[in-house]
Amino acid sequence: YVDNTPPPTTDSGTDTNWHNANVSVTLTCNDGTGAGCDTTLYCVDQAGNCTPNTIYTAPLVVSSEGIDYVRFRSNDTVANLESTKNATNTVKIDKTKPVANAGADKVVNEGALVNFNGNSSTDAPSGIASYSWDFDASNGIQVNATGVTNSTTYNANRTYVVTLTVTDNAGNTNSDNLTVTVQDLSPTANFTFTPTTPRENNNTQVLDP
């Protein structure tokens, strides 16, 4: 029997998602009815062009943040050497919390529309997936609105704590607060009187509409 076919190696453990923890990748050499697998070599890099040179003995753990390529090849006991190939998917890891930025504190009049913008928030490498706003922390952190920009109106004059929570594509979250100080507006006098052109010594009636 002559075996001149390289043994195929498969991988498992990779997917298309971002992860916020280390990822374990399993390599399996299966030579079928051939001479049998001898050695599997692998390497991990972020350029996708490394040469496998580490002997595989157990599931390998990818820990570096960013987009990593797992490359491997196997040879059998009669020196048939498989071509180097990449794992089915890259390994994408982001363990770092995003930087949430709710913006500067605000001072507004009661009843005024207050605008919020979280576009100064940042995240690397996975990117921001969602923005969640709580407009008044005094009743607990709730989701009052979502999206990078939002607005609300405050009718009571006091100080409010607004919380922006940012989540990245790996599931890491972080929050930032700003305060909105709502000022009390003085009442506006509004009245009419009759007759509209009163004469001397005539009775005048003032009406509160």
Backbone torsions as a table, in degrees:
resi	resn	phi	psi	omega
1	TYR	NA	131.3	178.9
2	VAL	-111.7	126.0	177.0
3	ASP	-112.0	109.5	176.2
4	ASN	-123.3	24.0	-179.8
5	THR	-106.9	125.3	177.7
6	PRO	-63.3	147.0	179.6
7	PRO	-76.5	135.4	178.5
8	PRO	-82.1	142.2	177.7
9	THR	-118.5	135.3	177.5
10	THR	-117.6	162.8	179.9
11	ASP	-126.9	157.0	172.9
12	SER	-146.9	154.5	178.9
13	GLY	110.7	-10.0	178.3
14	THR	-99.1	155.0	175.7
15	ASP	-152.7	-172.4	-176.6
16	THR	-94.2	1.5	-174.9
17	ASN	-87.5	159.8	168.4
18	TRP	-85.5	144.8	-179.1
19	HIS	-125.3	148.4	177.1
20	ASN	-107.4	21.0	176.5
21	ALA	-147.6	171.8	178.5
22	ASN	-59.8	152.8	-179.4
23	VAL	-120.5	131.0	179.0
24	SER	-96.2	132.0	-178.9
25	VAL	-122.1	130.2	179.7
26	THR	-106.6	133.5	176.2
27	LEU	-112.1	136.6	-177.6
28	THR	-130.5	119.0	174.5
29	CYS	-96.7	131.3	-179.2
30	ASN	-137.6	106.9	-176.6
31	ASP	-91.1	3.6	176.3
32	GLY	58.7	-123.4	-179.3
33	THR	-91.5	10.7	-179.4
34	GLY	-77.2	-164.7	-175.7
35	ALA	-70.0	-20.2	179.6
36	GLY	110.5	145.2	-179.5
37	CYS	-69.4	143.7	177.6
38	ASP	-111.2	-66.1	-174.4
39	THR	-137.0	140.0	171.6
40	THR	-115.3	128.3	177.2
41	LEU	-112.0	149.7	179.0
42	TYR	-145.0	167.1	171.3
43	CYS	-152.9	161.4	179.2
44	VAL	-133.4	128.9	174.7
45	ASP	-151.7	175.5	-179.0
46	GLN	-108.3	9.8	176.5
47	ALA	-108.0	-19.5	179.0
48	GLY	77.5	25.2	-178.6
49	ASN	-137.2	17.4	-179.5
50	CYS	-73.4	160.5	178.1
51	THR	-102.8	123.1	-179.3
52	PRO	-58.0	126.6	-178.5
53	ASN	-145.4	3.0	178.1
54	THR	-106.0	129.6	-178.8
55	ILE	-72.0	128.7	179.7
56	TYR	-85.1	123.7	178.4
57	THR	-126.2	-19.3	-178.0
58	ALA	-158.4	163.9	179.1
59	PRO	-48.7	130.7	-178.7
60	LEU	-88.4	147.8	-177.4
61	VAL	-110.3	121.1	176.1
62	VAL	-94.8	124.8	-173.3
63	SER	-124.2	-15.9	-174.3
64	SER	-77.0	141.9	179.3
65	GLU	-73.7	146.3	-179.1
66	GLY	116.3	-160.4	-179.8
67	ILE	-106.0	114.4	-176.0
68	ASP	-109.6	143.4	173.9
69	TYR	-103.4	131.3	172.7
70	VAL	-103.2	120.1	-178.0
71	ARG	-119.9	144.1	-173.7
72	PHE	-157.4	165.6	172.7
73	ARG	-163.1	156.3	179.3
74	SER	-127.8	159.0	170.2
75	ASN	-129.3	154.7	179.9
76	ASP	-98.8	-175.5	-173.5
77	THR	-75.1	-6.9	176.5
78	VAL	-114.1	23.2	171.1
79	ALA	72.3	18.5	169.3
80	ASN	-73.3	125.9	-173.3
81	LEU	-112.1	125.3	178.2
82	GLU	-73.2	147.5	174.2
83	SER	-70.5	145.8	178.4
84	THR	-64.5	136.5	177.4
85	LYS	-141.2	163.7	179.1
86	ASN	-92.9	153.7	172.5
87	ALA	-60.3	160.5	-175.5
88	THR	-53.8	-39.9	178.0
89	ASN	-131.8	157.9	169.2
90	THR	-71.7	163.4	176.5
91	VAL	-106.1	119.4	-175.6
92	LYS	-112.8	117.7	-175.7
93	ILE	-127.0	132.1	174.5
94	ASP	-140.0	105.2	-178.6
95	LYS	-100.0	0.5	-172.0
96	THR	-99.0	134.3	177.7
97	LYS	-65.8	146.4	173.7
98	PRO	-68.7	163.0	174.7
99	VAL	-97.9	110.9	179.4
100	ALA	-88.2	137.0	179.0
101	ASN	-137.9	104.1	-177.4
102	ALA	-80.9	-12.1	-178.6
103	GLY	103.8	-178.7	-176.3
104	ALA	-79.1	156.9	174.4
105	ASP	-60.9	155.0	-175.7
106	LYS	-130.2	147.9	171.8
107	VAL	-123.8	120.9	-174.7
108	VAL	-135.9	165.4	173.7
109	ASN	-86.8	149.2	178.6
110	GLU	-60.1	139.8	-179.3
111	GLY	87.4	-8.0	-179.0
112	ALA	-82.2	148.2	175.7
113	LEU	-76.0	127.9	-178.8
114	VAL	-110.0	125.9	-178.6
115	ASN	-102.1	141.9	179.3
116	PHE	-125.3	145.3	-178.5
117	ASN	-143.9	119.8	-179.1
118	GLY	-102.6	19.8	-173.5
119	ASN	-73.3	-3.8	173.8
120	SER	-87.9	-0.8	174.5
121	SER	-71.6	147.7	-177.1
122	THR	-137.2	159.4	174.2
123	ASP	-158.6	139.5	174.0
124	ALA	-142.8	141.0	5.2
125	PRO	-99.1	-8.8	-170.0
126	SER	-80.1	-24.8	179.9
127	GLY	91.3	157.6	-177.6
128	ILE	-79.7	132.4	-180.0
129	ALA	-99.2	-34.7	-175.6
130	SER	-156.0	155.8	176.9
131	TYR	-125.3	133.6	179.4
132	SER	-129.0	131.2	-176.9
133	TRP	-114.6	135.4	168.3
134	ASP	-117.3	122.3	-172.3
135	PHE	-88.2	-8.9	-179.2
136	ASP	-155.6	101.2	-174.9
137	ALA	-71.9	-10.4	-175.3
138	SER	-65.7	-22.7	179.8
139	ASN	-105.8	21.8	-178.6
140	GLY	92.0	153.5	-178.8
141	ILE	-74.3	116.9	179.8
142	GLN	-126.9	168.4	175.6
143	VAL	-97.0	97.5	177.8
144	ASN	-87.3	-24.5	-179.8
145	ALA	-164.2	158.4	176.9
146	THR	-128.1	163.0	-179.4
147	GLY	110.0	159.0	-176.3
148	VAL	-66.8	-33.4	178.0
149	THR	-119.9	148.6	177.6
150	ASN	-159.3	171.9	179.5
151	SER	-152.3	157.5	176.1
152	THR	-155.8	171.3	179.1
153	THR	-123.3	134.8	176.8
154	TYR	-111.0	124.5	-177.6
155	ASN	-101.6	-12.8	179.3
156	ALA	-106.2	135.2	-177.7
157	ASN	-84.3	108.1	174.2
158	ARG	-168.0	-173.2	179.5
159	THR	-102.8	130.0	-178.9
160	TYR	-112.8	142.1	173.2
161	VAL	-101.7	119.2	179.8
162	VAL	-103.5	133.4	-177.2
163	THR	-118.7	126.5	171.9
164	LEU	-104.7	125.8	175.4
165	THR	-113.7	126.2	-177.3
166	VAL	-112.6	135.6	177.8
167	THR	-122.0	132.5	178.9
168	ASP	-94.4	179.3	-174.1
169	ASN	-71.8	-10.9	175.9
170	ALA	-96.6	-3.2	179.7
171	GLY	94.8	2.2	175.4
172	ASN	-74.1	142.1	-179.4
173	THR	-128.2	156.8	174.3
174	ASN	-157.6	157.2	-176.0
175	SER	-131.4	157.9	175.6
176	ASP	-144.1	145.5	-178.7
177	ASN	-114.1	152.4	165.2
178	LEU	-137.6	160.2	177.8
179	THR	-110.5	142.1	174.5
180	VAL	-116.4	114.9	177.3
181	THR	-96.9	117.3	-177.1
182	VAL	-100.0	120.0	-177.3
183	GLN	-89.2	145.0	177.7
184	ASP	-77.3	135.1	176.6
185	LEU	-95.6	136.8	176.7
186	SER	-66.2	145.7	178.5
187	PRO	-66.2	152.1	178.9
188	THR	-104.0	122.4	178.6
189	ALA	-72.9	136.7	-179.1
190	ASN	-148.0	112.5	-178.2
191	PHE	-150.2	163.0	174.6
192	THR	-128.6	163.8	177.5
193	PHE	-141.7	152.3	177.3
194	THR	-132.0	144.8	-6.0
195	PRO	-67.7	159.6	-175.4
196	THR	-71.7	-20.7	175.6
197	THR	-127.8	75.9	-176.4
198	PRO	-64.9	149.7	177.0
199	ARG	-105.1	163.3	179.5
200	GLU	-58.6	134.3	178.5
201	ASN	71.4	3.8	175.5
202	ASN	-86.1	148.7	174.8
203	ASN	-73.0	136.6	177.8
204	THR	-121.2	132.4	-179.9
205	GLN	-106.6	124.9	177.5
206	VAL	-99.3	128.1	-175.0
207	LEU	-115.9	136.7	173.6
208	ASP	-97.4	110.0	-173.1
209	PRO	-64.6	NA	NA
